[in-house]
Amino acid sequence: MRTIHKCPIALVEGSTRLFVHRGAKIVLVDHQIGIPAIWLEVETDQPREEREFIVVGTGHKIPSEYAHIGSFKSDPYVWHIYEKG
């Protein structure tokens, strides 16, 4: 079954590891009630796999092995979400 899942991510230094259905497609990066999250379109019949994400503040170093997946505003800041590739 195809559906949308919301996965909260940590707004702290370090990475967040999520176990999501294989092939999950990121459809939105935002925050809800101040909690950063990634919304993914998933096929629930697929097995789960581990994916790793980091939150980077504007002007902060971005590790080379991560790719940008989205940004969101949480006044007065803008946060940038990257996935390890």
Secondary structure by P-SEA (a helix, b strand, c coil): ccbbbbbbbbcccbbbbbbcccccccccccccccbbbbbbbccccbbbbbbbbbbbcccbbbbcccccccccccccbbbbbbbcc
